[in-house]
């Protein structure tokens, strides 16, 4: 994944990365909110080891 390569090149090969669906442009608000909710849950899991 490109984000893994960029993180490694910046000296952070262990960076925890959250992937968000897209495209955002043209996507209805309900769907974007669902994606955001999922990203929050994934972010919390990455930060807490859950």
PDBQT receptor file of N, H, CA, C and O in Angstrom, charges set to zero:
ATOM      1  N   UNK A   1       0.842  -1.164   0.000  1.00  0.00    +0.000 N 
ATOM      2  CA  UNK A   1       0.000   0.000   0.000  1.00  0.00    +0.000 C 
ATOM      3  C   UNK A   1       0.899   1.243   0.000  1.00  0.00    +0.000 C 
ATOM      4  O   UNK A   1       1.937   1.268   0.661  1.00  0.00    +0.000 OA
ATOM      5  N   UNK A   2       0.497   2.245  -0.731  1.00  0.00    +0.000 N 
ATOM      6  H   UNK A   2      -0.346   2.225  -1.268  1.00  0.00    +0.000 HD
ATOM      7  CA  UNK A   2       1.284   3.473  -0.842  1.00  0.00    +0.000 C 
ATOM      8  C   UNK A   2       1.522   4.111   0.521  1.00  0.00    +0.000 C 
ATOM      9  O   UNK A   2       2.619   4.598   0.794  1.00  0.00    +0.000 OA
ATOM     10  N   UNK A   3       0.515   4.113   1.368  1.00  0.00    +0.000 N 
ATOM     11  H   UNK A   3      -0.376   3.717   1.146  1.00  0.00    +0.000 HD
ATOM     12  CA  UNK A   3       0.693   4.738   2.681  1.00  0.00    +0.000 C 
ATOM     13  C   UNK A   3       1.776   4.041   3.493  1.00  0.00    +0.000 C 
ATOM     14  O   UNK A   3       2.506   4.696   4.236  1.00  0.00    +0.000 OA
ATOM     15  N   UNK A   4       1.889   2.731   3.364  1.00  0.00    +0.000 N 
ATOM     16  H   UNK A   4       1.295   2.199   2.760  1.00  0.00    +0.000 HD
ATOM     17  CA  UNK A   4       2.951   2.005   4.059  1.00  0.00    +0.000 C 
ATOM     18  C   UNK A   4       4.328   2.415   3.540  1.00  0.00    +0.000 C 
ATOM     19  O   UNK A   4       5.269   2.574   4.318  1.00  0.00    +0.000 OA
ATOM     20  N   UNK A   5       4.438   2.583   2.237  1.00  0.00    +0.000 N 
ATOM     21  H   UNK A   5       3.674   2.453   1.605  1.00  0.00    +0.000 HD
ATOM     22  CA  UNK A   5       5.705   2.991   1.638  1.00  0.00    +0.000 C 
ATOM     23  C   UNK A   5       6.088   4.400   2.087  1.00  0.00    +0.000 C 
ATOM     24  O   UNK A   5       7.247   4.663   2.407  1.00  0.00    +0.000 OA
ATOM     25  N   UNK A   6       5.108   5.302   2.110  1.00  0.00    +0.000 N 
ATOM     26  H   UNK A   6       4.166   5.088   1.851  1.00  0.00    +0.000 HD
ATOM     27  CA  UNK A   6       5.385   6.682   2.538  1.00  0.00    +0.000 C 
ATOM     28  C   UNK A   6       5.780   6.696   4.009  1.00  0.00    +0.000 C 
ATOM     29  O   UNK A   6       6.735   7.375   4.388  1.00  0.00    +0.000 OA
ATOM     30  N   UNK A   7       5.053   5.952   4.842  1.00  0.00    +0.000 N 
ATOM     31  H   UNK A   7       4.278   5.401   4.534  1.00  0.00    +0.000 HD
ATOM     32  CA  UNK A   7       5.384   5.902   6.265  1.00  0.00    +0.000 C 
ATOM     33  C   UNK A   7       6.805   5.391   6.469  1.00  0.00    +0.000 C 
ATOM     34  O   UNK A   7       7.558   5.947   7.269  1.00  0.00    +0.000 OA
ATOM     35  N   UNK A   8       7.171   4.346   5.755  1.00  0.00    +0.000 N 
ATOM     36  H   UNK A   8       6.560   3.895   5.105  1.00  0.00    +0.000 HD
ATOM     37  CA  UNK A   8       8.525   3.793   5.874  1.00  0.00    +0.000 C 
ATOM     38  C   UNK A   8       9.570   4.804   5.420  1.00  0.00    +0.000 C 
ATOM     39  O   UNK A   8      10.623   4.938   6.044  1.00  0.00    +0.000 OA
ATOM     40  N   UNK A   9       9.279   5.516   4.335  1.00  0.00    +0.000 N 
ATOM     41  H   UNK A   9       8.423   5.408   3.829  1.00  0.00    +0.000 HD
ATOM     42  CA  UNK A   9      10.250   6.492   3.833  1.00  0.00    +0.000 C 
ATOM     43  C   UNK A   9      10.427   7.658   4.794  1.00  0.00    +0.000 C 
ATOM     44  O   UNK A   9      11.447   8.346   4.757  1.00  0.00    +0.000 OA
ATOM     45  N   UNK A  10       9.437   7.884   5.655  1.00  0.00    +0.000 N 
ATOM     46  H   UNK A  10       8.608   7.325   5.684  1.00  0.00    +0.000 HD
ATOM     47  CA  UNK A  10       9.522   8.953   6.656  1.00  0.00    +0.000 C 
ATOM     48  C   UNK A  10      10.041   8.437   8.000  1.00  0.00    +0.000 C 
ATOM     49  O   UNK A  10      10.018   9.140   9.011  1.00  0.00    +0.000 OA
ATOM     50  N   UNK A  11      10.506   7.194   7.977  1.00  0.00    +0.000 N 
ATOM     51  H   UNK A  11      10.525   6.624   7.156  1.00  0.00    +0.000 HD
ATOM     52  CA  UNK A  11      11.068   6.622   9.185  1.00  0.00    +0.000 C 
ATOM     53  C   UNK A  11      10.037   6.082  10.154  1.00  0.00    +0.000 C 
ATOM     54  O   UNK A  11      10.337   5.882  11.331  1.00  0.00    +0.000 OA
ATOM     55  N   UNK A  12       8.829   5.843   9.675  1.00  0.00    +0.000 N 
ATOM     56  H   UNK A  12       8.586   6.005   8.719  1.00  0.00    +0.000 HD
ATOM     57  CA  UNK A  12       7.749   5.338  10.531  1.00  0.00    +0.000 C 
ATOM     58  C   UNK A  12       7.128   4.071   9.949  1.00  0.00    +0.000 C 
ATOM     59  O   UNK A  12       5.929   4.054   9.670  1.00  0.00    +0.000 OA
ATOM     60  N   UNK A  13       7.912   3.015   9.762  1.00  0.00    +0.000 N 
ATOM     61  H   UNK A  13       8.886   3.029   9.989  1.00  0.00    +0.000 HD
ATOM     62  CA  UNK A  13       7.364   1.800   9.156  1.00  0.00    +0.000 C 
ATOM     63  C   UNK A  13       6.281   1.145  10.007  1.00  0.00    +0.000 C 
ATOM     64  O   UNK A  13       5.526   0.303   9.521  1.00  0.00    +0.000 OA
ATOM     65  N   UNK A  14       6.209   1.538  11.288  1.00  0.00    +0.000 N 
ATOM     66  H   UNK A  14       6.823   2.222  11.683  1.00  0.00    +0.000 HD
ATOM     67  CA  UNK A  14       5.223   0.959  12.199  1.00  0.00    +0.000 C 
ATOM     68  C   UNK A  14       3.975   1.832  12.352  1.00  0.00    +0.000 C 
ATOM     69  O   UNK A  14       3.143   1.581  13.225  1.00  0.00    +0.000 OA
ATOM     70  N   UNK A  15       3.845   2.855  11.504  1.00  0.00    +0.000 N 
ATOM     71  H   UNK A  15       4.520   3.059  10.795  1.00  0.00    +0.000 HD
ATOM     72  CA  UNK A  15       2.705   3.764  11.604  1.00  0.00    +0.000 C 
ATOM     73  C   UNK A  15       1.396   2.994  11.463  1.00  0.00    +0.000 C 
ATOM     74  O   UNK A  15       1.272   2.095  10.631  1.00  0.00    +0.000 OA
ATOM     75  N   UNK A  16       0.432   3.362  12.286  1.00  0.00    +0.000 N 
ATOM     76  H   UNK A  16       0.533   4.092  12.962  1.00  0.00    +0.000 HD
ATOM     77  CA  UNK A  16      -0.895   2.755  12.217  1.00  0.00    +0.000 C 
ATOM     78  C   UNK A  16      -1.734   3.610  11.275  1.00  0.00    +0.000 C 
ATOM     79  O   UNK A  16      -1.873   4.815  11.484  1.00  0.00    +0.000 OA
ATOM     80  N   UNK A  17      -2.284   3.001  10.258  1.00  0.00    +0.000 N 
ATOM     81  H   UNK A  17      -2.171   2.022  10.088  1.00  0.00    +0.000 HD
ATOM     82  CA  UNK A  17      -2.941   3.734   9.174  1.00  0.00    +0.000 C 
ATOM     83  C   UNK A  17      -4.400   3.307   9.057  1.00  0.00    +0.000 C 
ATOM     84  O   UNK A  17      -4.713   2.116   9.044  1.00  0.00    +0.000 OA
ATOM     85  N   UNK A  18      -5.277   4.289   8.972  1.00  0.00    +0.000 N 
ATOM     86  H   UNK A  18      -5.022   5.256   8.983  1.00  0.00    +0.000 HD
ATOM     87  CA  UNK A  18      -6.699   4.033   8.773  1.00  0.00    +0.000 C 
ATOM     88  C   UNK A  18      -7.030   4.329   7.321  1.00  0.00    +0.000 C 
ATOM     89  O   UNK A  18      -6.705   5.398   6.805  1.00  0.00    +0.000 OA
ATOM     90  N   UNK A  19      -7.670   3.389   6.675  1.00  0.00    +0.000 N 
ATOM     91  H   UNK A  19      -7.935   2.521   7.094  1.00  0.00    +0.000 HD
ATOM     92  CA  UNK A  19      -8.083   3.563   5.289  1.00  0.00    +0.000 C 
ATOM     93  C   UNK A  19      -9.538   4.025   5.269  1.00  0.00    +0.000 C 
ATOM     94  O   UNK A  19     -10.392   3.447   5.941  1.00  0.00    +0.000 OA
ATOM     95  N   UNK A  20      -9.808   5.070   4.495  1.00  0.00    +0.000 N 
ATOM     96  H   UNK A  20      -9.114   5.540   3.949  1.00  0.00    +0.000 HD
ATOM     97  CA  UNK A  20     -11.157   5.620   4.376  1.00  0.00    +0.000 C 
ATOM     98  C   UNK A  20     -11.630   5.439   2.938  1.00  0.00    +0.000 C 
ATOM     99  O   UNK A  20     -10.891   5.700   1.988  1.00  0.00    +0.000 OA
ATOM    100  N   UNK A  21     -12.876   4.988   2.794  1.00  0.00    +0.000 N 
ATOM    101  H   UNK A  21     -13.476   4.776   3.565  1.00  0.00    +0.000 HD
ATOM    102  CA  UNK A  21     -13.423   4.808   1.451  1.00  0.00    +0.000 C 
ATOM    103  C   UNK A  21     -13.510   6.136   0.713  1.00  0.00    +0.000 C 
ATOM    104  O   UNK A  21     -13.556   7.203   1.325  1.00  0.00    +0.000 OA
ATOM    105  N   UNK A  22     -13.531   6.054  -0.587  1.00  0.00    +0.000 N 
ATOM    106  H   UNK A  22     -13.493   5.187  -1.085  1.00  0.00    +0.000 HD
ATOM    107  CA  UNK A  22     -13.742   7.229  -1.411  1.00  0.00    +0.000 C 
ATOM    108  C   UNK A  22     -14.298   6.793  -2.743  1.00  0.00    +0.000 C 
ATOM    109  O   UNK A  22     -14.336   5.595  -3.021  1.00  0.00    +0.000 OA
ATOM    110  N   UNK A  23     -14.719   7.691  -3.556  1.00  0.00    +0.000 N 
ATOM    111  H   UNK A  23     -14.689   8.665  -3.330  1.00  0.00    +0.000 HD
ATOM    112  CA  UNK A  23     -14.498   9.142  -3.511  1.00  0.00    +0.000 C 
ATOM    113  C   UNK A  23     -15.491   9.824  -2.571  1.00  0.00    +0.000 C 
ATOM    114  O   UNK A  23     -16.629   9.384  -2.413  1.00  0.00    +0.000 OA
ATOM    115  N   UNK A  24     -15.031  10.899  -1.958  1.00  0.00    +0.000 N 
ATOM    116  H   UNK A  24     -14.106  11.257  -2.086  1.00  0.00    +0.000 HD
ATOM    117  CA  UNK A  24     -15.933  11.700  -1.139  1.00  0.00    +0.000 C 
ATOM    118  C   UNK A  24     -16.815  12.583  -2.010  1.00  0.00    +0.000 C 
ATOM    119  O   UNK A  24     -18.008  12.737  -1.752  1.00  0.00    +0.000 OA
ATOM    120  N   UNK A  25     -16.209  13.164  -3.050  1.00  0.00    +0.000 N 
ATOM    121  H   UNK A  25     -15.239  13.039  -3.260  1.00  0.00    +0.000 HD
ATOM    122  CA  UNK A  25     -16.964  14.036  -3.948  1.00  0.00    +0.000 C 
ATOM    123  C   UNK A  25     -18.076  13.271  -4.637  1.00  0.00    +0.000 C 
ATOM    124  O   UNK A  25     -17.838  12.224  -5.238  1.00  0.00    +0.000 OA
ATOM    125  N   UNK A  26     -19.279  13.788  -4.552  1.00  0.00    +0.000 N 
ATOM    126  H   UNK A  26     -19.473  14.639  -4.064  1.00  0.00    +0.000 HD
ATOM    127  CA  UNK A  26     -20.412  13.165  -5.222  1.00  0.00    +0.000 C 
ATOM    128  C   UNK A  26     -21.060  12.055  -4.417  1.00  0.00    +0.000 C 
ATOM    129  O   UNK A  26     -22.046  11.464  -4.859  1.00  0.00    +0.000 OA
ATOM    130  N   UNK A  27     -20.520  11.763  -3.238  1.00  0.00    +0.000 N 
ATOM    131  H   UNK A  27     -19.720  12.243  -2.878  1.00  0.00    +0.000 HD
ATOM    132  CA  UNK A  27     -21.099  10.726  -2.383  1.00  0.00    +0.000 C 
ATOM    133  C   UNK A  27     -22.099  11.385  -1.432  1.00  0.00    +0.000 C 
ATOM    134  O   UNK A  27     -21.835  12.451  -0.875  1.00  0.00    +0.000 OA
ATOM    135  N   UNK A  28     -23.252  10.731  -1.256  1.00  0.00    +0.000 N 
ATOM    136  H   UNK A  28     -23.466   9.865  -1.709  1.00  0.00    +0.000 HD
ATOM    137  CA  UNK A  28     -24.289  11.334  -0.412  1.00  0.00    +0.000 C 
ATOM    138  C   UNK A  28     -23.832  11.421   1.053  1.00  0.00    +0.000 C 
ATOM    139  O   UNK A  28     -23.001  10.634   1.509  1.00  0.00    +0.000 OA
ATOM    140  N   UNK A  29     -24.386  12.378   1.761  1.00  0.00    +0.000 N 
ATOM    141  H   UNK A  29     -25.061  13.016   1.391  1.00  0.00    +0.000 HD
ATOM    142  CA  UNK A  29     -23.968  12.670   3.128  1.00  0.00    +0.000 C 
ATOM    143  C   UNK A  29     -24.131  11.469   4.059  1.00  0.00    +0.000 C 
ATOM    144  O   UNK A  29     -23.277  11.235   4.913  1.00  0.00    +0.000 OA
ATOM    145  N   UNK A  30     -25.193  10.720   3.909  1.00  0.00    +0.000 N 
ATOM    146  H   UNK A  30     -25.887  10.910   3.214  1.00  0.00    +0.000 HD
ATOM    147  CA  UNK A  30     -25.417   9.559   4.768  1.00  0.00    +0.000 C 
ATOM    148  C   UNK A  30     -24.279   8.551   4.644  1.00  0.00    +0.000 C 
ATOM    149  O   UNK A  30     -23.801   8.017   5.645  1.00  0.00    +0.000 OA
ATOM    150  N   UNK A  31     -23.855   8.300   3.420  1.00  0.00    +0.000 N 
ATOM    151  H   UNK A  31     -24.244   8.734   2.607  1.00  0.00    +0.000 HD
ATOM    152  CA  UNK A  31     -22.762   7.358   3.190  1.00  0.00    +0.000 C 
ATOM    153  C   UNK A  31     -21.457   7.882   3.767  1.00  0.00    +0.000 C 
ATOM    154  O   UNK A  31     -20.711   7.128   4.391  1.00  0.00    +0.000 OA
ATOM    155  N   UNK A  32     -21.172   9.159   3.566  1.00  0.00    +0.000 N 
ATOM    156  H   UNK A  32     -21.779   9.771   3.058  1.00  0.00    +0.000 HD
ATOM    157  CA  UNK A  32     -19.941   9.749   4.110  1.00  0.00    +0.000 C 
ATOM    158  C   UNK A  32     -19.946   9.653   5.630  1.00  0.00    +0.000 C 
ATOM    159  O   UNK A  32     -18.912   9.369   6.234  1.00  0.00    +0.000 OA
ATOM    160  N   UNK A  33     -21.084   9.884   6.247  1.00  0.00    +0.000 N 
ATOM    161  H   UNK A  33     -21.924  10.116   5.756  1.00  0.00    +0.000 HD
ATOM    162  CA  UNK A  33     -21.183   9.772   7.709  1.00  0.00    +0.000 C 
ATOM    163  C   UNK A  33     -20.949   8.332   8.167  1.00  0.00    +0.000 C 
ATOM    164  O   UNK A  33     -20.319   8.104   9.200  1.00  0.00    +0.000 OA
ATOM    165  N   UNK A  34     -21.447   7.376   7.416  1.00  0.00    +0.000 N 
ATOM    166  H   UNK A  34     -21.959   7.562   6.577  1.00  0.00    +0.000 HD
ATOM    167  CA  UNK A  34     -21.203   5.968   7.737  1.00  0.00    +0.000 C 
ATOM    168  C   UNK A  34     -19.715   5.652   7.645  1.00  0.00    +0.000 C 
ATOM    169  O   UNK A  34     -19.168   4.968   8.511  1.00  0.00    +0.000 OA
ATOM    170  N   UNK A  35     -19.058   6.149   6.598  1.00  0.00    +0.000 N 
ATOM    171  H   UNK A  35     -19.501   6.705   5.895  1.00  0.00    +0.000 HD
ATOM    172  CA  UNK A  35     -17.615   5.934   6.447  1.00  0.00    +0.000 C 
ATOM    173  C   UNK A  35     -16.867   6.567   7.608  1.00  0.00    +0.000 C 
ATOM    174  O   UNK A  35     -15.931   5.978   8.149  1.00  0.00    +0.000 OA
ATOM    175  N   UNK A  36     -17.288   7.781   7.993  1.00  0.00    +0.000 N 
ATOM    176  H   UNK A  36     -18.048   8.259   7.554  1.00  0.00    +0.000 HD
ATOM    177  CA  UNK A  36     -16.628   8.480   9.102  1.00  0.00    +0.000 C 
ATOM    178  C   UNK A  36     -16.797   7.699  10.399  1.00  0.00    +0.000 C 
ATOM    179  O   UNK A  36     -15.843   7.545  11.161  1.00  0.00    +0.000 OA
ATOM    180  N   UNK A  37     -18.004   7.208  10.652  1.00  0.00    +0.000 N 
ATOM    181  H   UNK A  37     -18.779   7.333  10.033  1.00  0.00    +0.000 HD
ATOM    182  CA  UNK A  37     -18.234   6.413  11.861  1.00  0.00    +0.000 C 
ATOM    183  C   UNK A  37     -17.341   5.185  11.885  1.00  0.00    +0.000 C 
ATOM    184  O   UNK A  37     -16.770   4.849  12.923  1.00  0.00    +0.000 OA
ATOM    185  N   UNK A  38     -17.220   4.521  10.758  1.00  0.00    +0.000 N 
ATOM    186  H   UNK A  38     -17.684   4.794   9.916  1.00  0.00    +0.000 HD
ATOM    187  CA  UNK A  38     -16.357   3.333  10.670  1.00  0.00    +0.000 C 
ATOM    188  C   UNK A  38     -14.896   3.715  10.906  1.00  0.00    +0.000 C 
ATOM    189  O   UNK A  38     -14.159   2.978  11.560  1.00  0.00    +0.000 OA
ATOM    190  N   UNK A  39     -14.480   4.856  10.379  1.00  0.00    +0.000 N 
ATOM    191  H   UNK A  39     -15.079   5.455   9.847  1.00  0.00    +0.000 HD
ATOM    192  CA  UNK A  39     -13.091   5.297  10.557  1.00  0.00    +0.000 C 
ATOM    193  C   UNK A  39     -12.805   5.613  12.015  1.00  0.00    +0.000 C 
ATOM    194  O   UNK A  39     -11.704   5.343  12.496  1.00  0.00    +0.000 OA
ATOM    195  N   UNK A  40     -13.772   6.180  12.729  1.00  0.00    +0.000 N 
ATOM    196  H   UNK A  40     -14.666   6.399  12.338  1.00  0.00    +0.000 HD
ATOM    197  CA  UNK A  40     -13.591   6.473  14.143  1.00  0.00    +0.000 C 
ATOM    198  C   UNK A  40     -13.385   5.174  14.914  1.00  0.00    +0.000 C 
ATOM    199  O   UNK A  40     -12.471   5.069  15.732  1.00  0.00    +0.000 OA
ATOM    200  N   UNK A  41     -14.224   4.204  14.656  1.00  0.00    +0.000 N 
ATOM    201  H   UNK A  41     -14.966   4.290  13.992  1.00  0.00    +0.000 HD
ATOM    202  CA  UNK A  41     -14.095   2.926  15.348  1.00  0.00    +0.000 C 
ATOM    203  C   UNK A  41     -12.744   2.272  15.069  1.00  0.00    +0.000 C 
ATOM    204  O   UNK A  41     -12.105   1.748  15.981  1.00  0.00    +0.000 OA
ATOM    205  N   UNK A  42     -12.316   2.302  13.824  1.00  0.00    +0.000 N 
ATOM    206  H   UNK A  42     -12.835   2.727  13.083  1.00  0.00    +0.000 HD
ATOM    207  CA  UNK A  42     -11.025   1.717  13.460  1.00  0.00    +0.000 C 
ATOM    208  C   UNK A  42      -9.872   2.488  14.107  1.00  0.00    +0.000 C 
ATOM    209  O   UNK A  42      -8.904   1.891  14.579  1.00  0.00    +0.000 OA
ATOM    210  N   UNK A  43      -9.983   3.801  14.124  1.00  0.00    +0.000 N 
ATOM    211  H   UNK A  43     -10.769   4.286  13.741  1.00  0.00    +0.000 HD
ATOM    212  CA  UNK A  43      -8.947   4.644  14.754  1.00  0.00    +0.000 C 
ATOM    213  C   UNK A  43      -8.834   4.329  16.242  1.00  0.00    +0.000 C 
ATOM    214  O   UNK A  43      -7.730   4.162  16.759  1.00  0.00    +0.000 OA
ATOM    215  N   UNK A  44      -9.958   4.248  16.925  1.00  0.00    +0.000 N 
ATOM    216  H   UNK A  44     -10.855   4.383  16.505  1.00  0.00    +0.000 HD
ATOM    217  CA  UNK A  44      -9.936   3.916  18.338  1.00  0.00    +0.000 C 
ATOM    218  C   UNK A  44      -9.308   2.551  18.581  1.00  0.00    +0.000 C 
ATOM    219  O   UNK A  44      -8.539   2.374  19.525  1.00  0.00    +0.000 OA
ATOM    220  N   UNK A  45      -9.633   1.602  17.738  1.00  0.00    +0.000 N 
ATOM    221  H   UNK A  45     -10.258   1.747  16.971  1.00  0.00    +0.000 HD
ATOM    222  CA  UNK A  45      -9.046   0.263  17.868  1.00  0.00    +0.000 C 
ATOM    223  C   UNK A  45      -7.530   0.309  17.686  1.00  0.00    +0.000 C 
ATOM    224  O   UNK A  45      -6.793  -0.345  18.424  1.00  0.00    +0.000 OA
ATOM    225  N   UNK A  46      -7.074   1.070  16.717  1.00  0.00    +0.000 N 
ATOM    226  H   UNK A  46      -7.673   1.601  16.117  1.00  0.00    +0.000 HD
ATOM    227  CA  UNK A  46      -5.628   1.169  16.487  1.00  0.00    +0.000 C 
ATOM    228  C   UNK A  46      -4.915   1.848  17.658  1.00  0.00    +0.000 C 
ATOM    229  O   UNK A  46      -3.800   1.470  18.017  1.00  0.00    +0.000 OA
ATOM    230  N   UNK A  47      -5.557   2.840  18.240  1.00  0.00    +0.000 N 
ATOM    231  H   UNK A  47      -6.463   3.147  17.948  1.00  0.00    +0.000 HD
ATOM    232  CA  UNK A  47      -4.937   3.585  19.339  1.00  0.00    +0.000 C 
ATOM    233  C   UNK A  47      -4.960   2.816  20.665  1.00  0.00    +0.000 C 
ATOM    234  O   UNK A  47      -4.091   3.003  21.515  1.00  0.00    +0.000 OA
ATOM    235  N   UNK A  48      -5.953   1.962  20.826  1.00  0.00    +0.000 N 
ATOM    236  H   UNK A  48      -6.660   1.810  20.135  1.00  0.00    +0.000 HD
ATOM    237  CA  UNK A  48      -6.092   1.262  22.103  1.00  0.00    +0.000 C 
ATOM    238  C   UNK A  48      -5.676  -0.190  22.047  1.00  0.00    +0.000 C 
ATOM    239  O   UNK A  48      -5.660  -0.880  23.066  1.00  0.00    +0.000 OA
ATOM    240  N   UNK A  49      -5.334  -0.662  20.839  1.00  0.00    +0.000 N 
ATOM    241  H   UNK A  49      -5.347  -0.102  20.011  1.00  0.00    +0.000 HD
ATOM    242  CA  UNK A  49      -4.948  -2.055  20.689  1.00  0.00    +0.000 C 
ATOM    243  C   UNK A  49      -6.135  -3.004  20.720  1.00  0.00    +0.000 C 
ATOM    244  O   UNK A  49      -5.979  -4.213  20.893  1.00  0.00    +0.000 OA
ATOM    245  N   UNK A  50      -7.322  -2.438  20.549  1.00  0.00    +0.000 N 
ATOM    246  H   UNK A  50      -7.449  -1.456  20.408  1.00  0.00    +0.000 HD
ATOM    247  CA  UNK A  50      -8.557  -3.241  20.647  1.00  0.00    +0.000 C 
ATOM    248  C   UNK A  50      -8.991  -3.905  19.409  1.00  0.00    +0.000 C 
ATOM    249  O   UNK A  50     -10.011  -4.594  19.403  1.00  0.00    +0.000 OA
TER     250      UNK A  50
